[in-house]
Amino acid sequence: MSLEACARLVERGDPDRFLTVRAAPLWAREQLLPLYAFNLEVARAPWVTQEPLIAEMRLQFWRDVVTEDSPRAHEVAGPLQALIRDAGLPVAVLDRLVAARRWDVWREPFEDRAAFDGYIQETAGGLMWLAARALGAPDGAEAAVRAYGWAAGLANFLRAVPELEARGRHPLPEGVAVADLAQAGLDRLAQARAARATVPRGLAPALLAGWQAGGLLALAARDPAAVTEGRLHLPEFRRRGGLLWQALTGRW
């Protein structure tokens, strides 16, 4: 039932990622759902309250969940802790993913481009590497998986820019053009694909979450105003077709 609860949470709160879970084999879903539900809970923790200290407490709860093995009264905590034990997930990566979300609590802009890049790396890059590790990834796959996750995370972050600005945040690093950020994402995507041979085919379900990255980043590089105007999205037929193609071929 806890796995069912994770599925319901992801379906409601992260519909794109839920589509990738549905497109994955059954054996992979059991590994990915607790991780994606955890990511959703962590990502929304800073936004469910106007009190920064309460948001910080919510994030600390999840840091405790991943660093301690004591039972927690939360429907995601049990499946996540079981996954950490059974798959040997790196606790330090989980902890840094939660810690990076402290930026979402406060209203200060990123200190510089390096801070922005680090945020994307620890959140999106970390999550994709954790998903790959849950499916048995070897250490040698980390660089390629993280690069692919970074590109996918940047694409998703750019889609969220209008909402972040509406909530009083300063999402983009000062003095950095949107087109340059998008090109950096495309460069990471190219790096990941150049190292595709280091990523076993069995990890393909973990990489499904990046299926829109190339199209979204290309659009942002070509039309930067699409980011700030909330037009950064792919046509529905291309979005669904791209996911189906990647799921069937395993090519990313």
Number of C-alpha atoms within 10 A of each C-alpha: 8 15 19 13 16 24 22 15 22 25 18 10 15 15 12 17 19 23 17 23 25 15 18 18 12 10 9 20 21 19 25 27 27 29 27 25 27 23 21 16 19 25 18 17 22 24 14 10 13 10 12 16 13 15 23 18 13 18 25 16 14 22 20 13 21 22 15 12 14 11 10 15 7 10 18 22 23 19 23 25 22 14 18 22 13 11 15 13 21 16 16 11 18 24 20 16 24 23 19 19 21 19 17 20 21 16 13 12 16 18 10 13 15 10 15 17 16 14 24 20 23 25 24 26 26 25 24 29 28 28 24 27 22 23 21 15 21 13 11 11 20 21 17 23 31 24 27 32 31 32 32 29 26 26 28 19 17 24 22 16 20 17 13 16 13 9 11 11 19 15 21 20 18 12 8 11 13 22 19 13 23 25 18 18 27 26 15 20 25 17 16 25 18 11 14 17 11 18 21 14 13 13 21 21 23 27 22 25 22 25 24 21 24 19 17 26 30 17 21 25 21 14 14 21 15 18 23 17 11 14 15 22 18 13 8 9 8 12 15 14 12 17 20 17 13 19 21 12 10 15 14 20
